[in-house]
């Protein structure tokens, strides 16, 4: 199958909102008058971001989910995306699963595939996504203020636990492994929550490299520090509720520095707690208050009684560390 | 050097037109009211689209040039782009050269780098570019009409000749090789010409995979055939003027099916010849009339006297052929 047949069979569908989709030199998008365009690119590499033998349907889902998660973190409404794909060979089974997983999630969010590129090479998936947001309403990393609450959505740490299990570092009961693996391979982008938090959250980002490392981006850009209730964060982890016994270090590593969570971490004024909870309710997404923004620099971990914990160096996952 | 330092050092510059650049979950772009957004993605893979040891400055230039060429083919004005980069390792010499070549061309076109991604993996460069175009004025592949002239910009075939020389298939005198190699490694995107052809050209695309193969996309989408004066096309090749003696087959292969030209092929009504020439003059870009759109299907090659040539199968370069 040639490049053009491949695109026609798996990645071409009638355009809905776009003015022109796959098949010309450029796609053409309509952007509603007065809206800003939010743009993000993510590149996923086999062996680094996913196992080469992962279910292609899950991979298709995740490839778009990580990009939708960036729009969510900006409070932007998904519009469209491009897909550039480097494939070692044409594997129709793989392409069918990948495109189904990808397009099913795209449909859920009304986000259409408008163009891209395919080529032969080591497996690499690069998606660039477009959303729209009214000027001044995007959620930025730089808006946290001293005294703001710090919140996270959903559950943290389970994706990393699944990864550790797949790498043989930890043994999980089958049911728990299944749940955790779902979090690793099929994350849920918090798009509805990001939209609901416009005008409420003072800053936001998505947790992709580990909570503490990612949170430090907000703190650096907002020129502030933070106090984080480690126990409150630990309680967000699904596996923690299972009765499973693991070393404390491992729990903390997963939940504080695990990565691949694709949850939102955000700040909001303490006076806006009711609004945050109402936004979470409307988005049908659980949120947990895990700390507050402080003067100074860096993150201090505290226990449930607010007492300082000796913090290990939880290095965020850095792609060239 | 970590991922964030790498981005800060080589790929972060103050935003000009964008509302928000590198460093948040999304970049934010302003799109002028009423304009459509033209979007294109290209992925370049080491060993397939370029030699791993190519001058990184040239590679930076070419990576953006191929995307600017897609905007040119749509008649869109460049706005901004994202860069996703997979690197085997952090090589500062390479990064410096690559970013300089990339950003120098970006500056020439007022096209700013607003975001992207970096990761570790086999060398892979994915750029997504954004431009704007008034609704209804984009140049499409589908607009050619029977009787239209067929034109190409600039010179064709020299990039392929350089590639053949680098692969040891042909020997070129040093001066000629230098000129041809410049065409292969540093193509000039015809952005000004694309803009000048709005309202004049009936269809357009950029020649990246070889003239005949690319032209067939216009013809299929326009439900037409074409007659091409092979000799007129051959005369566009720079090397053809050098007195170099090569087999006829090789000349034809380079110019008709070579690829990597990044010139525009376009159609325009025969009555618009003066307008085409004026547009080319204003864009300071040479154009050559090479044929006409006909009834039926497929491309017929004719000689300078309009007599049919026995056409070999000039397969366009297909990435999965």
Boltz contact constraints between the chains, C-beta under 6 A:
constraints:
  - contact:
      token1: [A, 2]
      token2: [B, 318]
      max_distance: 6.0
  - contact:
      token1: [A, 2]
      token2: [B, 320]
      max_distance: 6.0
  - contact:
      token1: [A, 2]
      token2: [B, 321]
      max_distance: 6.0
  - contact:
      token1: [A, 3]
      token2: [B, 318]
      max_distance: 6.0
  - contact:
      token1: [A, 3]
      token2: [B, 319]
      max_distance: 6.0
  - contact:
      token1: [A, 3]
      token2: [B, 320]
      max_distance: 6.0
  - contact:
      token1: [A, 19]
      token2: [B, 36]
      max_distance: 6.0
  - contact:
      token1: [A, 24]
      token2: [B, 140]
      max_distance: 6.0
  - contact:
      token1: [A, 24]
      token2: [B, 141]
      max_distance: 6.0
  - contact:
      token1: [A, 25]
      token2: [B, 70]
      max_distance: 6.0
  - contact:
      token1: [A, 25]
      token2: [B, 73]
      max_distance: 6.0
  - contact:
      token1: [A, 25]
      token2: [B, 74]
      max_distance: 6.0
  - contact:
      token1: [A, 25]
      token2: [B, 205]
      max_distance: 6.0
  - contact:
      token1: [A, 26]
      token2: [B, 38]
      max_distance: 6.0
  - contact:
      token1: [A, 26]
      token2: [B, 39]
      max_distance: 6.0
  - contact:
      token1: [A, 26]
      token2: [B, 40]
      max_distance: 6.0
  - contact:
      token1: [A, 26]
      token2: [B, 70]
      max_distance: 6.0
  - contact:
      token1: [A, 26]
      token2: [B, 74]
      max_distance: 6.0
  - contact:
      token1: [A, 27]
      token2: [B, 39]
      max_distance: 6.0
  - contact:
      token1: [A, 28]
      token2: [B, 36]
      max_distance: 6.0
  - contact:
      token1: [A, 28]
      token2: [B, 38]
      max_distance: 6.0
  - contact:
      token1: [A, 28]
      token2: [B, 138]
      max_distance: 6.0
  - contact:
      token1: [A, 29]
      token2: [B, 37]
      max_distance: 6.0
  - contact:
      token1: [A, 31]
      token2: [B, 31]
      max_distance: 6.0
  - contact:
      token1: [A, 31]
      token2: [B, 37]
      max_distance: 6.0
  - contact:
      token1: [A, 33]
      token2: [B, 33]
      max_distance: 6.0
  - contact:
      token1: [A, 36]
      token2: [B, 19]
      max_distance: 6.0
  - contact:
      token1: [A, 36]
      token2: [B, 28]
      max_distance: 6.0
  - contact:
      token1: [A, 37]
      token2: [B, 29]
      max_distance: 6.0
  - contact:
      token1: [A, 37]
      token2: [B, 31]
      max_distance: 6.0
  - contact:
      token1: [A, 38]
      token2: [B, 26]
      max_distance: 6.0
  - contact:
      token1: [A, 38]
      token2: [B, 28]
      max_distance: 6.0
  - contact:
      token1: [A, 39]
      token2: [B, 26]
      max_distance: 6.0
  - contact:
      token1: [A, 39]
      token2: [B, 27]
      max_distance: 6.0
  - contact:
      token1: [A, 40]
      token2: [B, 26]
      max_distance: 6.0
  - contact:
      token1: [A, 41]
      token2: [B, 82]
      max_distance: 6.0
  - contact:
      token1: [A, 41]
      token2: [B, 84]
      max_distance: 6.0
  - contact:
      token1: [A, 41]
      token2: [B, 116]
      max_distance: 6.0
  - contact:
      token1: [A, 41]
      token2: [B, 117]
      max_distance: 6.0
  - contact:
      token1: [A, 42]
      token2: [B, 117]
      max_distance: 6.0
  - contact:
      token1: [A, 43]
      token2: [B, 84]
      max_distance: 6.0
  - contact:
      token1: [A, 43]
      token2: [B, 86]
      max_distance: 6.0
  - contact:
      token1: [A, 43]
      token2: [B, 117]
      max_distance: 6.0
  - contact:
      token1: [A, 43]
      token2: [B, 119]
      max_distance: 6.0
  - contact:
      token1: [A, 45]
      token2: [B, 86]
      max_distance: 6.0
  - contact:
      token1: [A, 45]
      token2: [B, 119]
      max_distance: 6.0
  - contact:
      token1: [A, 45]
      token2: [B, 121]
      max_distance: 6.0
  - contact:
      token1: [A, 48]
      token2: [B, 121]
      max_distance: 6.0
  - contact:
      token1: [A, 70]
      token2: [B, 25]
      max_distance: 6.0
  - contact:
      token1: [A, 70]
      token2: [B, 26]
      max_distance: 6.0
  - contact:
      token1: [A, 73]
      token2: [B, 25]
      max_distance: 6.0
  - contact:
      token1: [A, 74]
      token2: [B, 25]
      max_distance: 6.0
  - contact:
      token1: [A, 74]
      token2: [B, 26]
      max_distance: 6.0
  - contact:
      token1: [A, 82]
      token2: [B, 41]
      max_distance: 6.0
  - contact:
      token1: [A, 82]
      token2: [B, 128]
      max_distance: 6.0
  - contact:
      token1: [A, 84]
      token2: [B, 41]
      max_distance: 6.0
  - contact:
      token1: [A, 84]
      token2: [B, 43]
      max_distance: 6.0
  - contact:
      token1: [A, 84]
      token2: [B, 126]
      max_distance: 6.0
  - contact:
      token1: [A, 86]
      token2: [B, 43]
      max_distance: 6.0
  - contact:
      token1: [A, 86]
      token2: [B, 45]
      max_distance: 6.0
  - contact:
      token1: [A, 90]
      token2: [B, 320]
      max_distance: 6.0
  - contact:
      token1: [A, 116]
      token2: [B, 41]
      max_distance: 6.0
  - contact:
      token1: [A, 117]
      token2: [B, 41]
      max_distance: 6.0
  - contact:
      token1: [A, 117]
      token2: [B, 42]
      max_distance: 6.0
  - contact:
      token1: [A, 117]
      token2: [B, 43]
      max_distance: 6.0
  - contact:
      token1: [A, 119]
      token2: [B, 43]
      max_distance: 6.0
  - contact:
      token1: [A, 119]
      token2: [B, 45]
      max_distance: 6.0
  - contact:
      token1: [A, 119]
      token2: [B, 319]
      max_distance: 6.0
  - contact:
      token1: [A, 120]
      token2: [B, 319]
      max_distance: 6.0
  - contact:
      token1: [A, 121]
      token2: [B, 45]
      max_distance: 6.0
  - contact:
      token1: [A, 121]
      token2: [B, 48]
      max_distance: 6.0
  - contact:
      token1: [A, 122]
      token2: [B, 122]
      max_distance: 6.0
  - contact:
      token1: [A, 124]
      token2: [B, 124]
      max_distance: 6.0
  - contact:
      token1: [A, 126]
      token2: [B, 84]
      max_distance: 6.0
  - contact:
      token1: [A, 126]
      token2: [B, 126]
      max_distance: 6.0
  - contact:
      token1: [A, 128]
      token2: [B, 82]
      max_distance: 6.0
  - contact:
      token1: [A, 128]
      token2: [B, 128]
      max_distance: 6.0
  - contact:
      token1: [A, 138]
      token2: [B, 28]
      max_distance: 6.0
  - contact:
      token1: [A, 140]
      token2: [B, 24]
      max_distance: 6.0
  - contact:
      token1: [A, 141]
      token2: [B, 24]
      max_distance: 6.0
  - contact:
      token1: [A, 205]
      token2: [B, 25]
      max_distance: 6.0
  - contact:
      token1: [A, 318]
      token2: [B, 2]
      max_distance: 6.0
  - contact:
      token1: [A, 318]
      token2: [B, 3]
      max_distance: 6.0
  - contact:
      token1: [A, 319]
      token2: [B, 3]
      max_distance: 6.0
  - contact:
      token1: [A, 319]
      token2: [B, 119]
      max_distance: 6.0
  - contact:
      token1: [A, 319]
      token2: [B, 120]
      max_distance: 6.0
  - contact:
      token1: [A, 320]
      token2: [B, 2]
      max_distance: 6.0
  - contact:
      token1: [A, 320]
      token2: [B, 3]
      max_distance: 6.0
  - contact:
      token1: [A, 320]
      token2: [B, 90]
      max_distance: 6.0
  - contact:
      token1: [A, 321]
      token2: [B, 2]
      max_distance: 6.0
